């Protein structure tokens, strides 16, 4: 991995302390491979994010000209790399959607970066079904069920796609799987994911009446 990644750990952690990484953080720093052949992530995204945070700078607004996987993640509100710019509607503009859809689908985009972007688009874009987020996510991970089942954002994308198609019982099952995986990996569950579970459970209850 690049020296900058190692140096960043040295800057963030004292010699007398320990830095514990969850699965998402380990991937961000380039420590986790999706497969033996995967060379899509070298940790530079997390390094650039760390440098930006250390310098107290804000990310640029995404345009068609400057969009890359790092900038798209920094503007995606549920991403590990998210940095607030203070702009209203950050990561929700038409320009962001058009540019970052292309970045997510690009073969050279790191896999977790692509999934981060797809999940944000699925949460915020009313026309996201034209992107076929679940299918795109599965394609990015080569349809590997073991990876998908251990990726809480993947399970969330599947659940949201199912809910949009009216399959609320299936959506509830996948949201609950996502809750278990994110709790295992990070020790907590995002409030917005809990609300998705509640919404899906409410729809299942309606269908059962």
C-alpha positions in Angstrom: 0.0 0.0 0.0 1.2 3.6 -0.5 3.4 5.1 2.2 0.9 7.8 2.8 -1.5 5.3 4.2 1.0 4.0 6.7 2.0 7.6 7.6 -1.6 8.5 8.2 -1.9 5.8 10.8 1.2 7.1 12.5 -0.3 10.6 12.6 -3.6 9.5 13.9 -2.6 7.0 16.6 -0.1 7.4 19.4 2.4 4.7 20.0 0.7 3.9 23.4 -2.8 3.4 21.8 -4.5 1.0 19.5 -6.6 1.8 16.4 -9.4 -0.8 15.9 -10.8 -1.1 12.4 -14.2 -2.4 11.3 -14.7 -4.1 8.0 -15.6 -0.9 6.2 -12.7 1.1 7.6 -10.3 -1.8 6.7 -11.5 -1.7 3.1 -11.2 2.0 3.0 -7.5 1.9 4.0 -6.8 -0.8 1.4 -6.4 -3.6 3.9 -9.2 -5.8 2.7 -9.5 -7.5 -0.7 -12.8 -8.6 -2.1 -11.0 -11.5 -3.8 -7.4 -12.6 -4.4 -7.5 -10.9 -7.8 -8.9 -7.6 -6.6 -6.5 -4.7 -6.9 -9.2 -2.0 -7.2 -8.4 -0.3 -3.8 -5.0 0.8 -2.5 -6.2 3.0 0.4 -5.6 6.3 -1.3 -9.3 7.3 -1.0 -9.1 7.1 2.8 -5.7 8.8 2.8 -7.1 11.7 0.7 -10.1 11.9 3.1 -7.7 12.0 6.1 -5.6 14.8 4.5 -8.7 16.8 3.8 -10.0 16.5 7.3 -6.6 17.3 8.8 -6.3 20.5 6.8 -10.0 21.3 7.6 -10.8 21.7 3.9 -14.1 20.9 2.3 -14.6 18.7 -0.8 -15.5 20.3 -4.1 -19.0 20.1 -5.5 -19.2 17.2 -7.9 -19.4 18.0 -11.6 -19.1 16.0 -14.8 -15.5 17.2 -15.2 -14.1 16.6 -11.7 -16.1 13.5 -10.6 -14.1 10.5 -9.3 -14.8 7.8 -6.8 -13.2 9.8 -3.9 -15.2 13.0 -4.6 -18.4 11.0 -5.1 -18.0 9.3 -1.8 -17.2 12.5 0.0 -20.5 13.9 -1.2 -22.6 10.8 -0.4 -24.2 11.3 3.0 -24.0 7.7 4.1 -20.4 7.1 3.1 -17.5 6.5 5.5 -15.7 9.3 3.6 -18.5 11.8 3.8 -17.3 15.4 4.5 -19.9 18.1 4.8 -19.5 21.1 2.6 -22.3 23.1 4.3 -24.2 23.3 1.0 -27.9 22.5 1.0 -28.7 19.4 -1.0 -25.1 18.2 -1.0 -24.8 15.0 -3.1 -28.4 15.2 -4.3 -28.1 17.4 -7.4 -28.7 16.3 -11.0 -25.1 16.9 -11.8 -24.0 14.6 -8.9 -26.4 11.9 -9.9 -25.4 11.8 -13.6 -21.6 12.0 -12.9 -21.5 9.6 -10.0 -23.8 7.0 -11.7 -21.0 6.7 -14.3 -18.3 6.5 -11.6 -20.2 3.7 -9.7 -20.5 1.6 -12.9 -16.9 2.1 -14.1 -14.9 -1.2 -13.9 -11.9 0.5 -12.4 -13.8 2.1 -9.5 -12.9 0.4 -6.2 -15.8 -2.0 -5.3 -16.7 -0.5 -1.9 -16.6 3.0 -3.4 -19.1 1.9 -6.1 -21.4 0.3 -3.5 -21.2 3.5 -1.3 -22.3 5.6 -4.3 -25.0 3.2 -5.4 -26.5 3.1 -1.9 -26.6 6.9 -1.7 -28.3 7.1 -5.1 -30.8 4.5 -4.0 -31.6 6.5 -0.9 -31.9 9.8 -2.6 -32.8 9.5 -6.3 -36.5 9.0 -7.1 -35.5 7.7 -10.5 -32.9 5.2 -9.3 -34.7 2.1 -10.5 -33.5 3.0 -14.0 -30.0 2.4 -12.7 -31.1 -1.1 -11.5 -29.1 -0.7 -8.3 -29.4 -4.3 -7.1 -28.3 -5.7 -10.4 -25.4 -3.3 -10.7 -24.2 -4.0 -7.2 -24.3 -7.8 -7.8 -22.4 -7.3 -11.1 -19.7 -5.3 -9.3 -19.2 -8.1 -6.9 -19.4 -10.8 -9.6 -22.5 -12.2 -8.0 -20.5 -13.6 -5.1 -23.1 -14.4 -2.5 -20.6 -14.7 0.3 -19.4 -11.1 -0.3 -22.9 -9.7 -0.7 -24.1 -11.5 2.5 -21.2 -9.9 4.5 -21.7 -6.4 3.1 -24.3 -4.5 5.0 -24.6 -1.8 2.3 -25.1 -4.5 -0.3 -28.0 -6.0 1.7 -29.4 -2.5 2.2 -29.4 -1.9 -1.6 -31.2 -5.2 -2.2 -33.7 -4.4 0.5 -34.4 -0.9 -0.9 -34.8 -2.3 -4.4 -37.2 -4.9 -3.2 -39.2 -2.3 -1.3 -39.5 -0.1 -4.3 -40.9 -3.1 -6.3 -43.4 -3.8 -3.6 -41.7 -6.9 -2.1 -41.9 -5.7 1.5 -41.5 -9.1 3.2 -38.3 -9.8 1.3 -37.1 -6.2 1.9 -37.7 -6.7 5.7 -35.6 -9.9 5.7 -32.7 -8.2 3.9 -32.9 -5.0 6.1 -32.7 -7.2 9.2 -29.7 -9.1 7.7 -28.1 -5.6 7.1 -28.7 -4.6 10.7 -27.0 -7.8 12.0 -23.9 -7.3 9.7 -23.5 -3.6 10.4 -23.8 -4.2 14.2 -21.2 -6.9 13.9 -18.8 -4.7 11.9 -19.3 -1.4 13.6 -21.0 -2.0 16.9 -24.0 0.2 16.1 -26.8 0.6 13.6 -27.5 3.9 11.6 -30.8 5.4 12.6 -32.0 5.7 9.0 -31.5 1.9 8.6 -33.6 1.2 11.7 -36.3 3.4 10.2 -36.2 1.4 6.9 -36.8 -1.8 9.0 -39.8 -0.1 10.7 -41.3 1.0 7.4 -40.9 -2.5 5.8 -42.3 -4.1 8.9 -45.3 -1.7 8.7 -45.9 -2.6 5.1 -45.7 -6.4 5.9 -48.3 -5.9 8.7 -50.6 -4.1 6.2 -50.3 -6.9 3.7 -51.1 -9.5 6.4 -54.4 -7.9 7.4 
